[in-house]
């Protein structure tokens, strides 16, 4: 019933400012979940084979990408819709309001979204508290961490270490976001030497925390789609040498060729949705050619259909995530993706 109602709901939501619609829809999901209504409205997800990745067992291959549940306060609701994992955030050590509004734009003709949110979030303490309140979700929780805007790059490691330590008790895996285009200078941390130094320090802390807590939390990095082939090769060597547990590919793009001429095409920020589909898949394939089965890839970027999801898996992804496709197509996309993947994932598990 929810899938059938979504086209009508989308018409109403798309009549609102994009960011207001975001908050209204999340609030609606939370309320209906807490009242027990959402479970009755949402179609049960198709039976899926669990996927083993990064030493974890995921109920299915489909997750919610970071950026939709920025605060981690809607995990149970998204679980009711059928997601096998939910990646919350990006969350920074200190609360920050993000960039000035307007900062979120729909490109409906292209099924795209441009955002320059700027890591608006309540800070790591509240983020951890929100995750602890999740009760019904039985899947995997990823915790996406970033650095505060006011933290210079030379001190970025300190912010990521705070995020790693604080998220550790509640996260099933932790993703380090180096690739948002909306925090000035953040993508500079994707330079090979910078990434290697950061990864070395984070892996040291991961080992320390594993020993002191008796539990191991895998560490992933999220990369941009705007990487040249030689950069992908160099980063792959850093990831292999540094013992990275997982790679999330990709974040949003700063390229605008696919939406040239649209009234919002010149807006600053990262472009996601259908205009990113091909580039994201190509980057996944390029990393997979370098990494093979040694480092699993979570594929994200422009998954608007079951066919797009299968293409990400064929390119080398073990898991996938959606965001913009969910905005445009709603809960029916979850069912379509899972139906499409059930036969594709039988032999693609990676521990």
N, C-alpha and C positions, 0 to 999 in steps of 0.2 A: 504493500500500500504506500509506503514512504517513497519508493521509486516512482510510483505513478503520480504521487502528489508533487514531486520535486519540480517538474516543469512549471507548474503554477506558482510554487514558492519562489522559484528562481526569477520569475517575471516580477514579483513583488520586491525581492531583494535587489534585483538589478535596477529598480527604480530609485533605490537609495544610493547615497554616496558609498563608494566601495568599502571604505574602512568601517563606516557605520553598519553596513550590511554584514561585514565580518563579525562584529561584536554581537549584533542581533541574532545571527544564525547560531553562533556558539552558545549564547545564553539560552536560546531555544532548545538546543540539543541537551544542555545540562539539565534544564528544568524537566524536560520530558523523560530523561533518563532517571532522575531522582524520583519522579512520580510513578515510575514503572510503565510509562506509556510508550517510550521509544522501543522497548523490546517487542511490544506487540505490533508496532508499525513497521519495523525493519524486517525484511525477509531474512530468514536464517542463511548464513553464508554456505556455499556448497562445501561438502566434505572435502578436505584437502589433506594431502600428505604433508606431515611436518617437514621442515627444512632445517638441517643441521648446518650452522654457520658460526664461525668464531667461537666454537665450543659451546654454543647455545642451541636450544631446540626452539625454533619458531613454529607456532601453530600452522601458519601458512606463509607463502612467500611475499604477501602484500603488506606494506606498511604505510603509515602516514608520514610524509616528509616534514622535517622541521620547518617552522615558520607559520603553520596554521594554528597549532596549540602552543603559542609562544610561552605561556605561563605554566603549562602543565596542569591546568585545572579542569580539563575536559577529557581526560584519559578514559574514564569509564564509558562516556558517551560514544567515543570513537570505537571502543572495543565492541559495543553493542552493534555497531554497523558492520562488523566483520573484519576489521583490521587485525592482522596477526602481531604487528608491532606498531608502536606509536613513538616517534622521536619528537620530543618536546624541545622548546627553545627557538632560537638561540638565547641562552641566559648568561649574563655577565656577573662578575663578583658584586658590583654595586648596582642598585636600580638606576635606570636611565630612561628618559622620556622618548628618546629617538629623535628623528629629524622633524622639522616643521611640517605641518599639514598644508595642503594635500600631499600625500606621499604614496598613494595606491591608486592605480589606474587600470581600468579594463580596456582591452582592445578586442571588442566582441567579434568584429569581422574576422579576426585572426585567431580567435580563441586563445588570446594571450593576456598576460598581466605584467605590468611594470610596477615594481615597488622600490621605494627608497626608505623603508621603514627605519633603518638605523639601529637595529637591536633594541627596540623598545621592549623593556621587560622589568619585572619587579625585583630583580636581583636574586642571587643564588640562594640566600636563606629562605626567601618566600617560595622560590621554585622547588626547593627540596621539601618544604612543608606541604606544598600542593601535591607533589607526587605521593607523599605519605597518606594523603586523604583518599586516594584511589582505592576502591574496595572490590569492585566486581571484575575488573580486567584481569584476565588470566594469561595474557600474552606477554610480550617482551617490551620493556620500556627503555628507549634510548634517550640519553641526556646530551643535548647539543650545547657546547660551551664556547664562549667567545671572550674577547677582551673588551674592556670599556673604551669608549671613544677617547676619553681623556688620558688613557694610558699610552705613553709613547712606545713605539715598536721595540726599543731596546729593553723595555720592561715588560713586554708582552708575556714572556714566560711566567712571570709572577702571577699574572691574572689567570693564565691557563692552569697553573698549579693549584690555585685557590679553587677553581672550578672542578678540577679533578678530585681533589681531596673532599670537597663538600658534597659533590654528587655521588661519590663512591658508594655510600651506604644504601642509596635508593635506586641506582641505575643498574640495568642489566648490561648495557654497554655505553660508552661515552664517545661522542664524536667531537673532534676539535675542528671548529669552523675557521679556516684560513682564507675563505674564498668569497665572502660577501663583498659586493662592490660598493656597499653603502656605509662602510666605516673607513674613513680616509686612511690610506696606507696599509690596510689589512692585507691586501693581496700581495704586497711586497714580501710577506712572510712565506709565500710560496716559492721564493727564490731558493735554489737548491741548498746553498749553505745555511740559510736561515731555517729552512724546514728540517735539515739534518740536525742542527743544534737543538731546535725545539723538541724534535722527536726523541733525541737521546735523553734529554732531561725528563721528559714525560714518561719514558719507558723506565727510567731509574725510579721515579716516584711510583709508578705502577707496581714495580717489584717490591718496593718498600711497603706499600699499602697491602699488597697481596699477603705478605708475610705477617703483617701486624693484625690483619682482620680475618685471615683464614678464608678469604674468598677472592676470586680473580674476576676483574671486570675488564673485558676486552676494550681496546683503544682503536678508534677509527679516525681518519682524517677526511674532511670534505673539500674537494677541489673544484676549481672553476672549469667551465667548458672552453674558455678562451685561452687554451694552452697550445703552443706549437709542438710539433712532433718531437723535436729534440728535447724540449722541456719535459714532455711526458716520459721520454726515455731516461732522462737524468733523475726525475723524481721517482720513477719506478726503482731505480738502483738504490736511492735513499731509503725507500720503503722496505725493500728487501733486506738491505744491510741493517736497518734499524729495527727490524722485527715488528713492523706494523701488523695489527691484527685484522684490520679491514679498511676498505676504501669506499667512500661515498662519492659517486660521480653521477651527476654533477650539480653544481649550484646554478644560479641564474647567469645569463649572458649580458654583456654590455654591447654586443653587436646589434645592429638595427636593420640589416639588409632585408630580412624577411618581412619587416613591417614598414619599410620605407614609404613615405607619403601619408601614413596615418597621422591624424592630428596629435596623438600622444607620442609619436615616434621619437620626438626630440626630448622627451622628459628624461631626466637623469634617473638612474636606478638600474636594477636587474630585470631582464625580460625572461619570463617563463611561459609555460604552456606550449601549444602546438608549434610556434616558431622555433622552439628549442629542440624539438623531437629528434631531428636528424643529427644535429651537431652533438647532442648528448650521447646518442647511440654510437657515433663515430669515436668519441673520446673513450667510452667504455671499451670498445673493441681495441683501441690503441693500447690502453692500459692492460687489458687482458692478454694481448700479444706479448707484453713484457713480463707480466706477473704470473701468467698461467693459473694454476690452481693453488699457488703458494699463498696468495693474499686474496680473499674473496671480495667481490665488488657488490655494493648495494647500488643498483641503477635507478636514477631519478632524473627527470627532465622531459617534459612533454609527453607523458603517457596519457593519451586521450581515449584509448580503446584497448580491447584485449589484444589486438594485433600489435599495437605499440609495445605492450608488455612482453609479448613473445619475442619481439625483435630485440628488446633489451636482454632477455635471457640468452637468445641466440648469439648476441654480441659478447657475452661473457659474464653477465650479472648472475649472482646467485639469489639475491633478493631484489625487490623493487619497491619504490615508494611513489605515491602520488600526492599532488597538491592542487595545481591549477586545473587539472582534468576533473578533480572532484568538484571544484567550484562550478565548472561549466556543465558537468553531466550528473553530478549528484550520486546518491547511493547505488544507482544502477551500474555505475562504472565498477564498483567493488565486485559485484556479482559477475559482470562481464569479464573482468580481469581474472578472477579466480577460476571461472569456468575455462578460460583460454589456457591458463597455466597448469591446470591439474594434470594434463597429459605431458606437458613439457618438462616438468620438474622431477619426474620419477627417479632419474639417475643423476641429478645435478647437485646433490648435497655435498658440502665441504665442511669438514671439521677443522 
